Amino acid sequence: MGAYELRAVEEVDSLIERSRPKIRVLIAKPGLDGHDRGAKVVARALRDAGMEVIYTGLRQTPTMIAEAALQEDVDVVGLSILSGAHMALIPRVLRALKERGLEDLPVFVGGIIPPDDAEALKAMGVWEVFGPGTETRAVVQAIQESLQARTAHD
Amino acid sequence: MTDLPLDDDSQQLLDQARLGNRRAIARLLTHLETGGPQGQALLAALLPQVGQAYVIGFTGPPGAGKSTLIARTARLLRERAAPIAVVAVDPTSPLSGGALLGDRLRMRELVSDSDFFIRSMASRGHPGGIAHATQDVVMALDALGFPLILVETVGAGQAQVDVAQFAHTVVLVEAPGMGDEIQALKAGLTEIADIIVVNKADRPDVKRTVQAIRAALLGTVRAGEGLHHPPADALDIPQAEGGWVVPVLEVSALNGQGLDELISALALHRDYLVTHHRWETHHRRWVRSQIETWLQRRIWALVQTHLDKGALDHAVAAVMAQETDFTTVAQALLEDTLKRLRSSD
């Protein structure tokens, strides 16, 4: 009796564990522009890809974004900016994340970002920049790759 | 206490979380949500400190304004009980297994303030509407020293009953124009709610909804209670014979109308629980439901582990073809599982 109990419990534990892991993503819009359609489309696509998406909406300050990332213990942060203020806002978000020990979180940026700026952002530590017309599938894939890379790094 | 030892990482995480490190708290909650041996070991280690926090559940139909109401309530209560934890549960998509958690959207005033800690959770397929792990998370926040925990759940029909398992006070939030739904809830209304809020009182039609609720409450008074009293009396609630009279409050989370009354009603209900020795009863029920939930989870997992692949699909097909009924099939599956368990001995 005892032997079977032990094995059964182990089996159940492995079953429960296997059924659970979920990718948690924060989608936020820093700055003042009011165009949240892209962010919503991406949020929905990620949900449909099986992820848990915490959507915080418009006009988020860097502190609000970093706090949300911390409290929600997300795996990935996605930022949408269409105001043109990305070079001012994103470094502040990255700094706010770093202040909380979250500098290892992959950060993605979507919006209208000129190529030179995109390169500069990546040099600052942004994982990937997505322009208009990006297929949502590409975003899903990039997130999965970033997490695999991070796990491998660990 | 448990046969599950904490590994070094989990022990360190627990120590940090107990010191109030918010990142450690957040990570610990993830472990509880994920389950597995370390999640269970963490929960077991936290159990002895559970039972101090006051837990308020907010439930009601989508669009009733629960998130906004919670944000306003939390701000008003910060002087009395900080830090305040908010746990917001949204449904998991049954198709993809993903979820869109948008409650923070309406709680932005709490976001970058160290008096508050907000956690969004997905229901992850639990049919009751409450995330499977919500109870665990609430328990952990309690043990980690949050004196007040506000839980938001998607309420649709009977799912609301779930929240009563672990909230000391259940606030049912309705909005004007939901009169039909009130009728449907009629029988269960007082079992679900300790306080009823008709939110969006700045809108027309609020009186009609309040009247519909009051009419539904009349004649469904809980044992030992008098008839329901109008909301004007809500702050002077007669507590004859140990009964609690469910107040119906008109509130506008938007412009602040009625919020003070809600705060007072919450304080009254808390006092009521303490003076009528319901606090302890409540805690006992909570522990009991933990054990029951755990058994349900394990037994279901055991059945899943021991069934042949496709056995469930075959059973579904047989019932669909009207060859048998689902009670018979379920009984057979259970017996099959038990037989396999015995023979694997």
Interface residues (C-beta under 8 A of the other chain):
Chain A: M1 A3 Y4 R7 A8 V9 E11 V12 D13 L15 I16 E17 R20 P21 K22 R24 A43 R44 L46 R47 D48 A49 G50 M51 E52 V53 I54 Y55 T56 G57 Q60 T61 T63 M64 E67 A68 L70 Q71 E72 D73 R100 G101 L102
Chain B: R22 R23 A26 R27 L29 T30 E33 T34 G35 G36 P37 T92 S93 L95 S96 G97 G98 A99 L100 L101 G102 R104 L105 R108 V111 S112 F117 I118 R119 S120 A122 R124 R297 R298 A301 L302 Q304 T305 L341 S344 D345
